Each structure stands twice: as structure tokens, then as C-alpha cells.
Amino acid sequence: MEVPVTISGGALELGRPRLFLEIPAVLDLAISSDGTTMAIGRRPLETMASEVRVVLNWFEELERLVPTD
């Protein structure tokens, strides 16, 4: 993310945040202290999940399959 910064009359004004860089499968990101260099560790795209499954009411289903009483 990036945020435009301006100084007006001695006051610091921050603009609206926006996406600066989108990199899929980022594992790690490091930026040098002077801000001139960036290192990115990525996972191969072939190893990423192609879908996400959301399970609703999983606790009720678990209780049905493995009763506790």
C-alpha cells in the first residue's frame, strides 16, 4: 500500500491509501532502511490453492458425527 504525503503550511496531510504493488503468493517482504531496495520471497504459483472452501455449522456436523453424550 502507499499513501500520498504532502506538507501544507507546516501540517502533514495524508492522502487516501491505495494499492502500490500486488504480488501473488508472497511469503516474505523486506525493504531496505533507505527505501531503495526491496526483496520478495514468493511461493511457486503451482503450489497455491486454486479454491477456498468455507464450512458453515461445522461444530453441529461434528457433534452429529461424534456424539459426546
C-alpha positions, -999 to 999 in steps of 0.1 A, spaced: 0 0 0 10 36 -5 -2 69 9 4 103 -8 20 127 17 21 165 14 32 192 38 10 223 37 16 253 60 36 231 83 9 205 86 13 169 74 -15 158 51 -20 121 43 -39 111 12 -61 81 6 -42 47 8 -41 27 -25 -26 -5 -37 10 0 -47 21 -34 -58 2 -67 -60 23 -98 -60 6 -132 -57 20 -158 -33 42 -135 -13 59 -154 16 81 -126 28 89 -90 20 118 -69 31 126 -32 23 160 -17 29 162 11 55 169 37 29 138 26 9 157 19 -23 157 -19 -24 130 -45 -19 134 -83 -16 104 -105 -21 102 -142 -13 75 -160 -33 59 -194 -34 55 -211 -68 21 -204 -82 16 -241 -89 16 -248 -52 -11 -223 -43 -47 -234 -36 -70 -229 -66 -101 -226 -44 -111 -219 -8 -138 -239 9 -159 -224 37 -176 -248 60 -206 -234 79 -220 -250 110 -191 -274 112 -194 -278 150 -230 -291 147 -219 -315 120 -190 -327 142 -215 -333 171 -237 -352 148 -209 -374 136 -192 -378 170 -219 -375 198 -205 -366 232 -234 -378 253 
